[in-house]
């Protein structure tokens, strides 16, 4: 495994963990917080997709 792939996998684990944590907290959020939490989850999901695309090209 290359150093770049190792970093990508680390980043992937981190983003997945963040997404999972946000999903677990979501149910207890106020409506305003839910909107903010969804924005954060969408951002994390976009980053996950980007990392997966990079991994598939390596």
N, C-alpha and C positions, 0 to 999 in steps of 0.2 A: 504494500500500500504506500502510495506516495504521501509526502508531507502535506500536499494540498488536499488530497482526499481525506486525510486524517483531520485536518482543520474543518473541512466541509461536514464531515460526520459529527464532529464536536458541535458545530453550529446547528446542525439539524437536531441533535438531541436537545440542545438548549431551547430552540424555538418550539419543539414539540412539547417540552416540559412546561414552557410558558403558556402555550395554548391550552394544555390540559388543566393547569392551575386556574386560568381565567375561566374556563368552562365550568369548573367546580364552584367557583365563587359567584358566577353569573346569577344563579337562582336567588341569592340573598341580596342582590343589588336593588337599589331604587330604580325607577324608570330612567332617570337621567344617567345614573351610573351604568345601567344596562346598555344605553346607547354608546357611552364611552368604551365600555368593555367590548362591545361588538366591533367597534373600530379597531381596538387593539388586537382582537382575535383575527379580524380580516387582514391586518398588517402582518401578523405572525404567519398566517396561512399563505399569504403571498410570498413571504420570505422562504417558507418551507418549499413551495413550488419552485422557486428560483434555485434553491440549493439542490433539489432533486434533479432539475434540468442540468445543472452543472455536473452533478455526479454521473448522470447518464452519458455525458459527452466525454468523460475522462476514461 
